[in-house]
């Protein structure tokens, strides 16, 4: 893995970030592990939209550090958290960018969750 390549979003690989404008909750093991009205929706190329939740709105009791790491040339070096609810530990279930590239700097201090590693990521639209 190389972490020196930095690519800018553009027509071939668009990235947009905007306030979600709704309440976002994340559930695991029958428990709400994140609850916020300050999420950011990141849309990247043809990938599904991702909700980035402020770390301050995640229950710190469920977060476990992880040695897992990846690199995205568009966003930067990603670190991971395992999530633990009761005796259940879900490895590398959430990721964050401690020092994101300038194009996505707004996701600093936010965390995103893999939808297949939590029970639900719910966006509660206001009617």
Rosetta blueprint (number, residue, H / E / L):
1 X L
2 X L
3 X L
4 X L
5 X L
6 X L
7 X L
8 X L
9 X L
10 X E
11 X L
12 X L
13 X E
14 X L
15 X E
16 X E
17 X E
18 X E
19 X E
20 X L
21 X L
22 X L
23 X E
24 X E
25 X E
26 X E
27 X E
28 X E
29 X L
30 X L
31 X E
32 X E
33 X E
34 X E
35 X E
36 X E
37 X L
38 X L
39 X L
40 X E
41 X E
42 X E
43 X E
44 X E
45 X L
46 X L
47 X L
48 X L
49 X L
50 X E
51 X E
52 X E
53 X E
54 X E
55 X H
56 X H
57 X H
58 X E
59 X L
60 X H
61 X H
62 X H
63 X E
64 X E
65 X E
66 X E
67 X E
68 X E
69 X E
70 X E
71 X E
72 X E
73 X L
74 X L
75 X L
76 X E
77 X E
78 X E
79 X E
80 X E
81 X E
82 X E
83 X E
84 X E
85 X E
86 X L
87 X L
88 X E
89 X E
90 X E
91 X E
92 X E
93 X E
94 X E
95 X E
96 X E
97 X L
98 X L
99 X L
100 X L
101 X L
102 X H
103 X H
104 X H
105 X H
106 X H
107 X H
108 X L
109 X L
110 X E
111 X E
112 X E
113 X E
114 X L
115 X L
116 X L
117 X L
118 X L
119 X L
120 X E
121 X E
122 X E
123 X E
124 X E
125 X L
126 X L
127 X L
